[in-house]
């Protein structure tokens, strides 16, 4: 989406705070209860670029870049129930080998021609597809006008499916992971995850929420989005479906799934996420979060990706109740900019509780009728029907036995399959394809490249250093409010070449124990090199042992890294700023020499700000071997694209200009010797 836009007041605040030496990164971490405003673009061409960047971050964060291999669905459809005007069938298919998606297929009984299709995702209602509410609950909902019928009011989920089938639509209602017939994961893993599982944190055999999983961007939300995408494959395999009229809807967590699906699958022609789109709370369940997902963007941005196609949404007495003034006006402005102001709609019902009640469903029916040209008289009213039991709707029976329930071994095998599939695609990709994947990943991690206009430099008065000089400086990003301190050693007779020197000790690496500049750097100065050495974020003091996490009792990494940059990314931003400053200030050839943990952000920064030569001494580090997501070296997705060697190999620099060693004993003298050889002092 480009650099995040902020209101003018916030821009001013960021600039002022930075000017006084504050760093926004020192402030409180952002969490899912933060504020996520959407700033609509002023023209369609601007939006095209922002749209591509939002979608890229979403796809990367969900672990779906590249898209996994679409293996055979092996769909099984059985157990037809005759509902008079419609039928209900039981369905299972494999979204990946051995990974079953389960649900019910509702079809009009007397269909003429090809029918529209609706994919219906449920939210956090236990056994939603089987839900049959008790008489007291139904009576209460009838009294508050949420429902009308004593029979049909027992299940809002069946109510929507039955009515849509009566309207001539084919409906696919599937189970979220750990719900109803989707038993291969336990609810404690999918929706109620609380504490880390040491036994699932093995670099060779891992489970969800572990460091190895996060290093490959594997999450519950990613798995559920993949199931939804394969659901579109399944629906479009049905011969009686009209591929030009496929809709998606769902409420609450189902609204989250609807947004993800509609944002990533161009085959969806109409979207209706209910009681979810908001500039406030973004989705509190572990199944609605993923690392990298909402850094600088939120649910309104995801809804915006669907523009200008028809999209409706609803509010209730929950976190969506301010949507009419915060979020929806901006979405409507976007649709107007794109020439379709009539294609977005908000059904307001702030008096009702958080659900998909009859009024909200009726709004969806009308929206579908209008945009899919069903030609039905309005308003469309539900009629009563017979609610089906779990025994009637369940996919698994004696003839169709269920897979093992809640198996940790299955979880490990499934994540390994996705990891191996991604690695295989990366190996088989052409150099151009591999380069594009790596650039897309780094773009999602770092955001838009730093531009010279983004930087404010504050330089102190140069101090004499024999024949040479030393200057202390600060580079501040005017929008992000991030600052990096650095030392500039400048020769008396410059040779036009500049070296960015990056070590874990930061600026202190230039000095001996007595505080004087060390002999190797005096030698560089004597040869005419300019040397810049920064303290990257949180360097220059006590080394960071573990990074911060949000105030959340549940040990879900995405609650922190879905909303906040990792330390590696923060330090890469600093390297970017210093590289841009060096290019603009010194103009001549530029080299980067990095060693230790600091080489990791240096590699990332190289994708946005390439130097003429680079030396990386990484000590054999691998993201895949980390067991703690709060290790300072942790990076979401770091292992997915060939790990650190893959990232170095994909740098947009000539291979001859990159020197990379994994020798943990490499000396400073060796690095400087390479520098003199590859980046000699000639003018």
C-alpha positions in Angstrom: 0.0 0.0 0.0 3.0 2.3 -0.1 4.1 4.3 2.9 1.2 4.3 5.5 -0.7 7.5 5.3 -1.4 9.4 8.5 -3.6 12.4 9.2 -1.7 15.7 9.1 -1.7 16.0 12.9 -0.1 12.6 13.3 2.5 13.5 10.7 3.4 16.7 12.6 3.5 14.7 15.8 5.9 12.2 14.3 8.2 14.9 13.0 8.3 16.9 16.2 8.9 13.8 18.4 11.7 12.7 16.1 13.2 16.1 16.1 13.6 15.9 19.9 15.3 12.5 19.7 12.4 10.2 20.5 11.9 7.1 18.5 8.4 5.8 17.9 9.6 2.3 18.2 10.2 2.8 21.9 6.4 3.4 22.5 3.8 0.8 23.2 3.3 -2.1 20.9 0.2 -2.1 18.7 -2.3 -4.9 19.2 -5.5 -6.2 17.6 -7.5 -3.6 19.7 -5.7 -0.6 18.1 -7.0 1.9 15.6 -6.7 0.9 11.9 -7.9 3.8 9.7 -8.0 3.6 5.9 -7.1 6.6 3.8 -8.7 6.4 0.4 -6.6 7.3 -2.6 -7.2 10.5 -4.6 -7.2 8.7 -8.0 -7.5 5.3 -9.5 -3.9 5.0 -10.6 -2.6 5.6 -7.1 -5.0 3.0 -5.8 -3.7 0.4 -8.3 -0.3 0.5 -6.7 -1.6 0.5 -3.1 -4.0 -2.3 -3.8 -1.1 -4.4 -5.2 1.0 -3.8 -2.0 -1.9 -4.6 0.4 -2.7 -7.8 -1.4 1.0 -8.8 -1.6 1.4 -8.4 2.2 -1.8 -10.3 2.8 -0.8 -13.2 0.5 2.7 -13.3 2.0 1.5 -13.2 5.6 -0.9 -16.1 5.0 1.9 -18.2 3.7 0.3 -18.4 0.2 3.1 -16.9 -1.8 3.7 -19.0 -3.9 0.2 -20.5 -3.8 0.4 -24.1 -2.7 0.0 -26.8 -5.3 -3.6 -27.5 -6.1 -3.7 -31.3 -5.6 -6.7 -33.4 -6.6 -9.8 -32.6 -4.4 -11.0 -36.2 -4.4 -14.4 -34.8 -3.5 -17.0 -37.2 -2.1 -20.7 -36.1 -2.2 -23.3 -38.3 -0.6 -26.4 -38.6 1.6 -28.8 -36.4 -0.3 -31.7 -35.0 1.8 -34.9 -33.9 0.1 -36.2 -30.6 1.5 -39.0 -30.2 -1.1 -37.8 -27.1 -2.9 -34.1 -27.9 -2.3 -31.7 -30.7 -1.5 -28.9 -31.0 1.1 -25.8 -33.2 0.4 -22.8 -34.1 2.6 -19.4 -33.2 1.2 -15.8 -33.8 2.0 -12.7 -33.0 -0.2 -9.0 -32.7 0.4 -7.5 -29.2 0.2 -4.1 -30.9 0.5 -3.3 -34.6 0.7 -5.1 -36.0 3.7 -6.4 -32.6 4.8 -10.2 -32.8 4.7 -12.7 -29.9 4.2 -16.2 -30.8 5.3 -19.6 -29.3 4.8 -23.0 -29.3 3.2 -24.1 -28.5 -0.3 -27.6 -26.9 -0.7 -29.1 -27.0 -4.2 -32.3 -25.8 -5.7 -34.4 -28.8 -6.6 -35.8 -27.5 -9.8 -32.9 -25.7 -11.3 -33.1 -24.3 -14.8 -29.7 -23.4 -16.4 -26.6 -22.6 -14.4 -27.1 -21.2 -10.9 -25.2 -18.6 -8.9 -23.1 -20.0 -6.0 -22.6 -18.7 -2.5 -19.8 -19.8 -0.2 -20.9 -19.4 3.4 -18.2 -19.3 6.2 -19.4 -19.5 9.8 -17.8 -17.7 12.7 -17.2 -18.7 16.3 -20.3 -20.6 17.1 -19.6 -24.1 18.4 -20.6 -26.8 15.9 -22.1 -24.1 13.8 -23.3 -26.2 10.9 -25.1 -28.5 13.5 -26.3 -25.6 15.6 -29.9 -26.1 17.0 -30.7 -23.5 19.6 -33.0 -24.3 22.6 -36.5 -23.1 22.8 -35.8 -20.4 25.3 -33.0 -18.9 23.2 -35.3 -18.9 20.1 -38.1 -17.3 22.0 -35.7 -14.5 23.2 -34.5 -13.9 19.7 -38.1 -13.7 18.4 -39.0 -11.3 21.1 -36.1 -9.0 20.1 -37.0 -9.4 16.4 -33.7 -11.2 15.5 -35.7 -14.2 14.3 -39.3 -14.9 13.2 -39.9 -18.7 13.3 -39.9 -21.1 16.3 -38.6 -23.8 14.0 -36.3 -22.0 11.5 -35.1 -19.7 14.3 -33.2 -22.7 15.8 -30.4 -22.3 13.2 -29.3 -19.0 11.6 -26.9 -21.0 9.5 -29.4 -23.4 8.0 -31.8 -20.5 7.6 -29.5 -18.7 5.3 -28.6 -21.8 3.2 -32.2 -22.8 2.8 -33.4 -19.4 1.8 -30.6 -19.0 -0.8 -31.4 -22.4 -2.3 -35.1 -21.3 -2.5 -33.8 -18.2 -4.4 -32.1 -20.5 -6.9 -28.6 -20.4 -5.6 -26.2 -23.3 -4.9 -24.7 -22.9 -1.4 -21.5 -24.4 0.0 -21.3 -24.2 3.8 -18.1 -25.5 5.2 -16.6 -26.1 8.6 -13.9 -24.0 10.1 -11.0 -26.0 11.6 -11.9 -27.9 14.7 -15.7 -27.3 14.3 -18.5 -29.7 13.4 -16.9 -32.4 11.1 -13.5 -30.7 10.8 -12.0 -32.8 13.6 -8.3 -33.1 12.4 -7.4 -30.2 14.7 -8.5 -29.8 18.3 -10.3 -26.5 19.3 -7.5 -25.9 21.9 -5.1 -25.5 19.0 -7.3 -23.6 16.6 -9.4 -21.2 18.7 -8.3 -21.6 22.3 -4.5 -21.7 22.0 -3.0 -20.4 25.2 0.5 -21.8 26.0 3.4 -22.8 23.8 4.0 -26.5 23.2 7.7 -27.3 23.6 7.2 -30.7 21.9 5.9 -28.9 18.8 8.8 -26.5 18.6 11.3 -28.9 16.9 13.1 -27.4 13.9 12.6 -30.7 12.0 9.1 -31.5 13.2 7.0 -28.6 14.3 3.4 -27.5 15.0 1.5 -24.3 14.7 2.5 -21.1 16.7 6.1 -22.5 17.0 9.2 -20.6 15.8 9.7 -23.0 12.9 6.1 -22.5 11.8 6.3 -18.7 12.1 9.6 -18.7 10.2 7.6 -20.3 7.3 4.5 -18.1 7.8 2.3 -21.1 8.7 -0.8 -20.1 10.6 -4.4 -21.2 11.3 -5.7 -18.3 9.2 -3.5 -19.3 6.3 -4.8 -22.9 6.5 -8.4 -21.7 6.7 -7.9 -19.3 3.8 -6.5 -22.1 1.7 -9.5 -24.3 2.5 -11.7 -21.4 1.3 -9.8 -21.0 -1.9 -10.1 -24.8 -2.5 -13.8 -24.4 -1.8 -14.1 -22.1 -4.8 -12.3 -24.9 -6.8 -14.9 -27.4 -5.6 -17.9 -25.2 -6.3 -16.7 -24.4 -9.8 -16.2 -28.1 -10.5 -20.0 -28.5 -10.2 -21.5 -28.5 -13.7 -24.6 -26.5 -12.7 -22.7 -23.5 -11.2 -22.4 -20.2 -13.1 -18.7 -19.2 -12.7 -19.5 -15.5 -13.3 -21.8 -15.3 -10.3 -19.9 -16.6 -7.2 -20.4 -14.9 -3.9 -18.9 -15.2 -0.4 -20.4 -14.3 2.9 -20.0 -15.0 6.6 -20.3 -13.3 10.0 -17.7 -12.6 12.7 -14.9 -15.0 12.1 -16.7 -16.0 9.0 -16.6 -12.4 8.0 -12.8 -12.5 8.4 -12.7 -15.6 6.1 -14.9 -13.8 3.6 -12.6 -10.8 3.5 -9.5 -13.0 3.0 -11.2 -15.1 0.3 -12.6 -12.1 -1.6 -9.3 -10.3 -1.4 -7.3 -13.2 -2.9 -9.6 -14.9 -5.3 -10.6 -13.0 -8.4 -13.4 -15.6 -9.1 -15.5 -14.1 -6.2 -17.9 -11.6 -7.8 -19.8 -10.4 -4.7 -18.7 -10.2 -1.1 -20.7 -9.7 2.1 -18.7 -9.9 5.3 -21.0 -9.4 8.3 -20.2 -7.9 11.7 -16.5 -7.9 11.1 -15.2 -5.0 9.0 -14.0 -2.2 11.4 -11.3 0.3 12.1 -11.3 -1.1 15.7 -10.8 -4.7 16.9 -9.4 -6.8 14.1 -10.4 -10.3 15.2 -9.6 -11.6 18.6 -9.1 -15.3 17.8 -5.8 -17.0 17.0 -7.6 -18.2 13.8 -8.0 -14.6 12.6 -4.4 -13.5 13.0 -1.1 -14.0 11.2 2.4 -12.5 11.5 3.0 -9.6 9.1 -0.7 -9.3 8.3 -1.8 -6.0 9.8 1.4 -3.9 10.0 0.2 -0.5 8.6 -3.1 -1.9 7.4 -6.3 -3.5 8.8 -9.6 -5.0 7.9 -10.9 -2.0 6.1 -7.9 -2.2 3.8 -8.7 -5.9 3.1 -12.3 -5.0 2.3 -11.1 -2.2 0.1 -9.2 -4.8 -2.0 -12.5 -6.0 -3.4 -13.4 -2.6 -4.9 -15.1 -1.9 -7.3 -17.0 -5.2 -7.2 -20.3 -5.4 -5.2 -19.7 -5.5 -1.5 -22.0 -5.3 1.5 -21.3 -5.4 5.2 -23.2 -5.1 8.5 -22.9 -3.5 11.9 -24.1 -4.6 15.3 -23.6 -3.6 19.0 -20.0 -4.6 18.9 -16.7 -3.3 17.5 -18.4 -2.5 14.2 -20.8 0.0 15.7 -18.7 3.0 14.6 -18.3 1.7 11.0 -20.8 4.2 9.6 -18.5 7.1 10.5 -15.1 5.3 10.7 -14.2 3.1 7.7 -17.4 3.0 5.6 -17.2 6.6 4.4 -13.7 6.0 3.2 -14.7 2.8 1.5 -17.6 4.6 -0.2 -15.1 7.3 -1.3 -12.8 4.6 -2.8 -15.8 3.1 -4.7 -16.7 6.6 -6.0 -13.1 7.2 -7.1 -13.3 4.0 -9.1 -16.6 5.0 -10.6 -19.0 2.6 -8.7 -20.3 4.4 -5.6 -23.5 2.2 -5.8 -21.5 -1.0 -5.4 -20.8 -0.8 -1.7 -23.4 -1.0 1.1 -23.6 -0.9 4.9 -26.6 -2.5 6.7 -26.7 -0.7 10.0 -28.1 -2.5 13.1 -26.2 -1.2 16.1 -29.1 -2.2 18.4 -28.6 -5.9 17.7 -26.1 -8.3 19.3 -23.1 -9.7 17.4 -24.6 -12.3 15.0 -26.0 -12.9 11.5 -29.7 -12.3 12.3 -32.7 -12.3 10.0 -32.5 -8.6 9.2 -28.8 -8.9 8.2 -29.5 -12.0 6.2 -32.4 -10.2 4.4 -30.0 -7.4 3.5 -27.7 -10.0 2.0 -30.6 -11.5 0.0 -31.5 -8.1 -1.5 -27.9 -7.3 -2.3 -27.5 -10.7 -4.1 -30.8 -10.3 -5.9 -29.8 -6.9 -7.2 -26.3 -7.6 -8.3 -26.7 -11.2 -9.6 -29.9 -10.2 -11.4 -32.1 -12.9 -9.9 -35.2 -11.0 -10.7 -37.0 -11.9 -7.5 -39.7 -9.6 -6.0 -38.6 -7.5 -3.1 -38.4 -7.4 -0.1 -37.3 -11.1 0.1 -38.8 -12.8 3.1 -37.7 -16.1 4.7 -40.2 -18.9 5.1 -40.1 -21.5 7.8 -38.5 -24.9 7.1 -37.5 -28.0 9.0 -34.2 -27.7 10.8 -32.0 -30.7 10.3 -30.1 -32.5 13.1 -26.4 -33.3 13.5 -27.1 -36.9 12.6 -28.7 -35.8 9.4 -26.0 -33.3 8.3 -22.8 -35.0 9.5 -20.4 -36.0 6.7 -18.9 -38.9 8.6 -20.7 -42.2 9.0 -20.0 -46.0 8.8 -19.6 -45.8 5.1 -17.5 -42.6 5.2 -15.3 -43.0 8.3 -13.9 -39.9 9.9 -10.1 -39.3 10.0 -8.2 -39.3 13.3 -9.2 -36.4 15.6 -6.8 -33.8 16.9 -3.6 -35.7 16.0 -0.3 -33.8 16.7 1.4 -36.1 14.2 -1.1 -35.0 11.5 -0.4 -31.4 12.3 3.3 -31.9 11.9 2.9 -33.8 8.6 0.5 -31.2 7.2 2.9 -28.3 8.0 5.8 -30.3 6.6 3.8 -30.9 3.4 3.2 -27.2 2.9 6.8 -26.4 3.6 8.1 -29.0 1.2 5.7 -27.9 -1.5 6.8 -24.3 -1.2 10.5 -25.3 -1.2 9.9 -27.4 -4.3 8.2 -24.6 -6.1 11.1 -22.3 -5.2 13.6 -24.8 -6.6 11.7 -25.2 -9.8 11.2 -21.5 -10.3 13.2 -19.7 -13.0 15.7 -17.1 -11.8 13.2 -14.3 -12.7 10.3 -16.1 -10.8 12.5 -16.7 -7.8 13.7 -13.1 -7.8 10.0 -11.9 -7.9 9.1 -14.1 -5.0 12.0 -12.8 -2.9 11.2 -9.2 -3.7 7.6 -9.7 -2.8 8.5 -11.2 0.5 10.9 -8.5 1.4 8.4 -5.8 0.4 5.9 -7.4 2.8 8.5 -7.4 5.6 9.9 -3.9 5.1 7.1 -2.0 3.4 7.9 0.6 0.8 11.6 1.5 0.2 12.9 4.5 2.0 13.2 7.6 -0.2 15.7 10.5 0.3 12.7 12.9 0.8 11.7 10.8 3.8 14.9 11.4 5.7 15.9 14.3 8.0 19.6 14.4 8.7 20.9 16.1 11.8 24.7 16.4 11.9 26.9 17.7 14.7 30.0 19.7 14.1 32.9 17.6 12.7 35.7 16.9 15.3 39.3 16.7 14.2 40.9 13.3 14.0 44.5 14.0 13.1 44.4 14.6 9.4 40.9 13.4 9.2 37.6 14.2 10.9 34.8 12.5 12.9 31.1 13.5 12.9 28.1 12.3 14.9 24.8 12.3 13.1 21.2 11.2 13.4 18.9 10.2 10.5 15.1 10.4 11.2 12.3 9.0 9.1 9.9 11.9 8.9 6.7 9.7 8.8 7.7 6.6 10.7 9.4 8.6 13.5 12.3 6.2 13.6 15.9 7.4 14.2 19.3 6.0 13.8 22.6 7.4 15.3 25.8 6.9 13.4 29.5 8.0 13.2 31.0 9.3 10.0 34.8 9.1 9.6 35.9 11.3 6.8 39.3 11.3 5.2 41.4 14.4 4.6 41.7 13.4 0.9 38.6 11.4 -0.1 38.9 8.7 -2.8 35.2 9.0 -3.6 34.4 5.6 -2.0 32.2 5.1 1.1 31.8 2.1 3.4 28.8 1.3 5.6 30.3 -0.7 8.5 27.8 -2.8 10.4 28.7 -4.8 13.4 26.7 -6.0 16.5 28.7 -3.6 18.6 27.5 -0.7 16.5 29.5 2.5 16.6 31.7 1.1 19.4 33.2 -1.3 16.9 35.3 1.6 15.5 37.0 2.2 18.8 39.6 0.5 20.9 39.3 0.1 24.7 40.9 3.6 25.2 38.2 5.2 23.0 40.5 5.9 20.1 39.7 5.0 16.5 41.2 1.6 15.8 44.1 1.2 13.5 42.3 -0.7 10.6 39.9 2.3 10.2 42.7 4.8 10.4 44.2 2.8 7.6 41.0 3.1 5.5 40.9 6.8 6.1 44.5 7.1 5.0 43.5 5.4 1.8 40.7 7.9 1.3 37.7 5.8 2.3 34.7 7.4 4.1 33.4 5.1 6.9 29.9 5.2 8.3 29.1 3.1 11.4 25.6 3.1 13.0 24.0 2.0 16.2 21.0 0.2 14.7 17.8 0.2 16.8 18.6 -1.0 20.4 22.3 -1.3 19.7 24.9 0.7 21.6 23.7 -0.4 25.0 22.9 -3.7 26.8 22.4 -6.3 24.0 18.8 -7.4 23.5 18.2 -11.0 24.7 14.5 -11.3 24.0 12.2 -8.9 22.1 9.0 -7.5 23.5 5.5 -9.0 23.1 2.1 -7.4 23.4 0.2 -7.6 26.7 -1.6 -10.8 25.9 -1.7 -14.0 28.0 -2.1 -16.2 25.0 1.2 -17.2 23.5 0.3 -16.6 19.9 3.1 -14.9 18.0 0.8 -13.2 15.5 -0.7 -11.1 18.3 2.7 -9.4 18.4 4.2 -9.8 14.9 0.9 -9.4 13.1 0.9 -5.7 14.2 4.5 -4.8 14.8 7.8 -5.1 12.9 10.3 -7.7 14.1 13.6 -6.3 15.4 15.3 -7.5 12.3 12.9 -5.5 10.1 13.3 -2.4 12.4 17.1 -2.6 12.0 16.8 -3.1 8.3 14.9 0.2 8.1 17.9 1.8 9.8 20.3 0.3 7.3 18.1 1.5 4.5 18.1 5.1 5.8 21.9 5.1 6.2 22.4 3.7 2.7 20.1 6.3 1.2 21.9 9.0 3.1 25.3 7.8 2.0 24.2 7.7 -1.7 22.8 11.2 -1.5 25.7 12.7 0.5 28.8 11.1 -1.0 27.6 10.2 -4.5 30.5 7.8 -5.3 30.7 4.0 -5.1 29.2 2.5 -1.9 30.1 -0.7 -0.1 28.5 -2.5 2.8 30.5 -4.7 5.2 28.4 -6.5 7.8 29.2 -9.3 10.3 27.4 -11.2 13.1 23.7 -10.8 13.7 23.7 -7.4 12.1 24.4 -9.1 8.7 20.7 -10.3 8.8 19.0 -6.9 8.5 21.8 -5.8 6.1 20.7 -8.5 3.7 17.1 -7.4 3.8 18.0 -3.8 3.3 20.0 -4.8 0.2 16.7 -5.6 -1.6 15.6 -2.0 -1.3 18.9 -0.1 -1.3 21.5 -2.1 -3.2 25.2 -1.1 -2.8 28.0 -1.5 -5.3 29.6 -4.2 -3.2 28.6 -6.1 -0.1 30.3 -8.4 2.4 28.2 -10.6 4.7 29.7 -12.7 7.5 26.7 -14.6 8.9 28.4 -17.3 11.0 26.2 -20.1 9.6 23.0 -18.7 11.0 19.6 -20.1 9.8 16.2 -18.8 10.7 14.9 -22.4 10.6 16.9 -23.3 13.6 15.5 -20.7 16.0 13.2 -22.0 18.8 12.1 -18.7 20.2 10.0 -16.1 18.3 11.4 -13.5 20.6 15.0 -14.2 19.7 16.4 -10.9 18.4 17.2 -12.7 15.1 13.7 -14.0 14.5 12.0 -12.9 11.3 8.5 -14.0 10.2 8.9 -16.0 7.0 12.7 -16.0 7.3 13.0 -19.7 6.5 10.4 -19.9 3.8 12.3 -18.5 0.8 15.5 -20.5 1.0 16.4 -19.1 4.5 19.3 -16.7 4.8 21.3 -18.3 1.9 18.3 -17.9 -0.4 17.9 -14.3 0.6 21.5 -13.5 0.0 21.4 -15.4 -3.3 18.5 -13.3 -4.5 20.0 -9.9 -3.8 19.6 -7.5 -6.8 23.3 -7.2 -7.2 25.9 -8.8 -9.4 27.1 -12.0 -7.9 30.7 -10.8 -8.3 30.0 -7.9 -6.0 28.8 -10.0 -3.1 31.1 -11.8 -0.8 29.4 -14.1 1.7 31.1 -16.3 4.3 29.6 -18.5 7.0 32.9 -18.9 8.8 32.1 -17.9 12.4 35.8 -17.0 13.0 36.1 -14.6 10.1 38.2 -11.6 11.2 37.8 -8.0 10.7 41.0 -7.9 8.9 39.7 -10.4 6.4 36.6 -8.2 5.7 38.8 -5.2 5.2 41.2 -7.1 3.0 38.2 -8.1 0.8 37.1 -4.4 0.8 40.4 -3.2 -0.5 40.5 -5.9 -3.1 36.9 -5.6 -4.4 36.5 -1.9 -3.8 40.0 -0.5 -4.2 41.0 3.1 -3.6 41.3 4.1 -7.3 39.3 7.2 -8.1 
